[in-house]
């Protein structure tokens, strides 16, 4: 038997009344998308990760990883400056 759950508990954090900022959700992107965005190959990306030159991926479970889209975008922005 389950207990009643509030809508805020299901959705996540409640939104304060009068809040004007939009809440940005971090999207995770997989290696092919990262390669497309940065124009680098798999080997270069992983080598630069080990050298501290590229954002580290987030483990998803098993052997699956993904990158936070905002970290990749920030890395691209620093390269363009």
N, C-alpha and C positions, 0 to 999 in steps of 0.2 A: 504494500500500500504506500503510495507516495503522498507527500504533503504538498499543499498548494504553494506554488512558487511565484514570487512577484515578477512582473514584466522586466524590471530593472535587473533582477538576478539572472534572467535568461539572456537578455541583450548584453549585459555587461554593466558598466558604470552608468548611473543615472545622469542625465544632463541637467545642470542647474538652470533654473528658470532665469531668463534674461541673458543667458550665455550668448555671446556674439561670435565667438571663435568656432570655426568648424573643426571637428576632430579628425585628424589625418590618420589613416590606418596604414601601417607599414606593409607593403606588398613584398612577398618573397618571389624572386625570379631565379630560374634554373640556369645552368651553364650555357645552353645554346643562346638564350636571350642575353646573358652577360657578354658572351663572345660577340654577338651582333652589335651590341651597344658600344663596346669599347674597341672593337676591331682587332682583338688579340686572339691568339690561339690558346687552346687548353693548356699546353705545356708552359707557355709564357705566363699565363694567369697563375698557375700553381707555383711556378718558380718565384714570381713576384710576391705571392702570399708568404712563402717561406722566408723571403728577404725583407718582409715588412713593408713592401711597396704597394700592396693592393689589399682591399678589405677581406677579412676572413669570412668564409661561408658559415652558415648556421646549420648544424646537423638536424636532419628531419627524422632520422631513424634508419637503421640498417646502414646502407652505403649511400643514402640519398642526402644531398646537401642543396642549399639554395642561398642566395645572397639577398640582403635587405636592399630593396630598390633605392631607398634614399641614400644609403652608404655608397652605392655604385654611382649614383647621380652626383653626390658630393665629390667623389674621386674624379669624375669626369670634369667637374667644374674647376677643381684645383689644377688640373692639367691644362685647361684652356687659359688660365691666367698668365 
